[in-house]
């Protein structure tokens, strides 16, 4: 499997990219790294140690993992009816809103995601239990 070095998101640090890996950047809090294609945004956030909520455990029955995809929407699986229904009750719904447990990275490209205040709060509540 061939790899190459590139600069991601204007970074001055070289990043190793291999086929079947996507570069993901989370904002607020900031973290970035490569993850295998096929990973959900929830899995990617957890692999980078981010405070992302998931009250339902990733079963698409809450909106605790609501995130905003700012770049790379085309690299994600399409929104299905179930995700759309749950998103309809999320706070702060906007262009790029996705449930991190349902948005799967399907292309080996760059994706930028912003954690919402609600997902950070859902994480804090889960950790307080």
HELIX and SHEET records of a PDB file:
HELIX    1   1 UNK A   41  UNK A   47  1                                   7    
HELIX    2   2 UNK A   73  UNK A   75  5                                   3    
HELIX    3   3 UNK A   81  UNK A   87  1                                   7    
HELIX    4   4 UNK A  117  UNK A  128  1                                  12    
SHEET    1   A 2 UNK A   3  UNK A   7  0                                        
SHEET    2   A 2 UNK A  14  UNK A  18 -1                                        
SHEET    1   B 5 UNK A  31  UNK A  36  0                                        
SHEET    2   B 5 UNK A  21  UNK A  27 -1                                        
SHEET    3   B 5 UNK A 110  UNK A 115  1                                        
SHEET    4   B 5 UNK A  66  UNK A  71 -1                                        
SHEET    5   B 5 UNK A  97  UNK A  99 -1                                        
END                                                                             
